[in-house]
Amino acid sequence: MDPTWDIRDGGIMDDSKYNLWKPEYAVDVDEIDSQHKKFFDYCTRLIQLADESPLSQNTNSDLFSLAFKLRAYAFKHFMDEEALMLKYKYPDVVGHIREHDRYCIQIFTHIESDYNLYDLDIKSNMDDESRRIARFLSEFAANWLGQHIYSRDKLLGEHINKNRK
């Protein structure tokens, strides 16, 4: 599969079920694969929030909650993955961690500066702007993770599986 797909092109999305996880993303390390699935689940929930009818009465608080859960889960996943890298003496640990750090910088920049999530009134119902932010955050995170799996995590999975006793 081409690792340059884009969620907006339908490359990783099953439109009927919002299923972002695909079997070809598996790195064959249960700890990593289960966390990747959960990460994609948060992305899916953001897309579903963006796609719901304006009459659904979702508030910006719902968007904040999911955006913060996605952010927190990314940190947890990175910490767990980095612990595995150290445990198995992964030779590209520094390069891999730098990719994690770049994701954090990019997502914070998008949240704070590009899309001004913090400027939304938390008590207001979601409007077109907050739906656009939800969709963007989901697309950015899902695209980043998909590309990261192909460029970094597949190699990490191979290393861990080769070095497990």
C-alpha positions as CSV (number, residue, x, y, z in Angstrom):
1,M,0.0,0.0,0.0
2,D,1.2,3.5,-0.8
3,P,2.1,5.3,2.4
4,T,1.3,8.7,0.9
5,W,-2.5,8.3,0.9
6,D,-4.7,11.0,2.4
7,I,-7.8,10.5,4.4
8,R,-9.6,13.1,2.3
9,D,-9.1,10.9,-0.8
10,G,-10.8,8.0,1.0
11,G,-7.4,6.3,1.2
12,I,-7.8,5.0,4.7
13,M,-11.5,5.5,5.3
14,D,-14.3,3.0,5.0
15,D,-17.0,5.6,4.5
16,S,-19.9,3.3,5.6
17,K,-18.4,2.5,9.0
18,Y,-15.7,5.2,9.6
19,N,-13.2,2.4,10.0
20,L,-9.7,4.0,9.9
21,W,-7.8,0.9,11.2
22,K,-6.8,-1.5,8.4
23,P,-5.0,-4.9,8.9
24,E,-2.1,-3.7,6.8
25,Y,-1.2,-1.2,9.6
26,A,-0.3,-4.1,11.9
27,V,3.3,-4.1,13.1
28,D,2.7,-7.5,14.8
29,V,3.5,-6.2,18.3
30,D,0.2,-6.4,20.3
31,E,1.1,-3.5,22.6
32,I,1.6,-1.2,19.6
33,D,-1.2,-2.4,17.4
34,S,-3.8,-2.1,20.1
35,Q,-2.7,1.5,20.8
36,H,-2.7,2.4,17.1
37,K,-6.3,1.0,16.9
38,K,-7.4,3.2,19.8
39,F,-5.6,6.3,18.3
40,F,-7.5,5.7,15.1
41,D,-10.7,5.3,17.1
42,Y,-10.2,8.9,18.5
43,C,-9.7,10.1,15.0
44,T,-12.9,8.4,13.9
45,R,-14.9,9.9,16.8
46,L,-13.7,13.4,15.7
47,I,-14.9,12.8,12.1
48,Q,-18.2,11.5,13.4
49,L,-18.6,14.6,15.5
50,A,-17.8,16.7,12.5
51,D,-20.3,14.8,10.3
52,E,-23.2,14.9,12.7
53,S,-26.1,17.1,11.9
54,P,-26.0,20.7,13.1
55,L,-29.3,19.8,14.9
56,S,-27.5,17.2,17.0
57,Q,-26.8,19.8,19.8
58,N,-23.1,18.8,20.1
59,T,-21.2,21.6,21.8
60,N,-17.7,22.8,21.5
61,S,-17.1,21.1,24.8
62,D,-17.5,17.8,23.0
63,L,-14.9,18.9,20.5
64,F,-12.5,20.0,23.3
65,S,-13.0,16.7,25.1
66,L,-12.1,14.6,22.1
67,A,-9.2,16.8,21.0
68,F,-7.7,16.6,24.5
69,K,-8.3,12.8,24.7
70,L,-6.5,12.4,21.3
71,R,-3.6,14.6,22.5
72,A,-3.3,12.7,25.8
73,Y,-3.5,9.4,24.2
74,A,-0.8,10.3,21.7
75,F,1.5,11.1,24.6
76,K,0.7,7.8,26.3
77,H,1.3,5.9,23.1
78,F,4.6,7.7,22.4
79,M,5.8,7.0,26.0
80,D,4.9,3.3,25.8
81,E,6.5,2.9,22.3
82,E,9.6,4.7,23.4
83,A,9.9,2.4,26.5
84,L,9.8,-0.6,24.1
85,M,12.5,1.0,21.9
86,L,14.8,1.3,25.0
87,K,13.9,-2.2,26.3
88,Y,14.8,-3.8,22.9
89,K,17.7,-1.4,22.2
90,Y,16.2,-0.1,19.0
91,P,19.1,1.4,16.9
92,D,17.0,4.3,15.5
93,V,15.5,5.3,18.9
94,V,16.6,9.0,18.5
95,G,15.2,9.4,15.0
96,H,11.9,7.7,16.0
97,I,11.5,9.9,19.1
98,R,12.2,13.0,17.0
99,E,9.2,12.0,14.8
100,H,7.0,11.8,17.9
101,D,8.2,15.2,19.0
102,R,7.5,16.7,15.6
103,Y,3.9,15.3,15.8
104,C,3.5,17.1,19.2
105,I,4.8,20.4,17.8
106,Q,2.7,20.2,14.7
107,I,-0.6,19.3,16.6
108,F,0.0,22.1,19.1
109,T,0.6,24.5,16.3
110,H,-2.5,23.5,14.5
111,I,-4.6,23.6,17.7
112,E,-3.3,26.9,19.0
113,S,-2.4,28.9,15.9
114,D,-3.8,27.5,12.7
115,Y,-7.2,26.6,13.8
116,N,-7.6,28.5,17.1
117,L,-9.4,25.8,19.0
118,Y,-8.9,27.7,22.2
119,D,-10.9,30.7,20.8
120,L,-14.1,28.7,20.5
121,D,-16.7,29.3,23.1
122,I,-16.8,26.0,25.1
123,K,-20.5,26.4,25.9
124,S,-21.7,27.1,22.4
125,N,-23.1,24.5,20.0
126,M,-20.8,23.3,17.4
127,D,-20.9,25.4,14.2
128,D,-19.3,25.1,10.8
129,E,-16.0,26.3,12.1
130,S,-15.8,23.9,15.0
131,R,-16.8,21.0,12.6
132,R,-14.0,22.1,10.3
133,I,-11.6,22.0,13.2
134,A,-12.8,18.5,14.3
135,R,-12.4,17.2,10.7
136,F,-9.0,18.8,10.3
137,L,-7.6,17.4,13.6
138,S,-8.9,13.9,12.8
139,E,-7.4,14.0,9.2
140,F,-4.1,15.4,10.4
141,A,-3.7,12.8,13.2
142,A,-4.9,9.9,11.1
143,N,-2.7,10.8,8.2
144,W,0.3,11.4,10.4
145,L,-0.2,8.0,12.2
146,G,-0.7,6.1,8.9
147,Q,2.5,7.6,7.4
148,H,4.4,7.0,10.7
149,I,3.4,3.4,10.8
150,Y,4.8,2.8,7.3
151,S,7.9,4.9,7.7
152,R,8.9,4.1,11.3
153,D,6.7,1.6,13.3
154,K,6.9,-1.3,10.8
155,L,10.7,-1.2,11.2
156,L,10.3,-1.0,15.0
157,G,7.9,-4.0,15.0
158,E,10.4,-6.1,13.0
159,H,13.2,-5.2,15.4
160,I,11.1,-6.0,18.5
161,N,9.9,-9.3,17.1
162,K,13.4,-10.3,16.1
163,N,14.8,-9.5,19.5
164,R,12.0,-10.9,21.8
165,K,13.2,-13.9,23.8
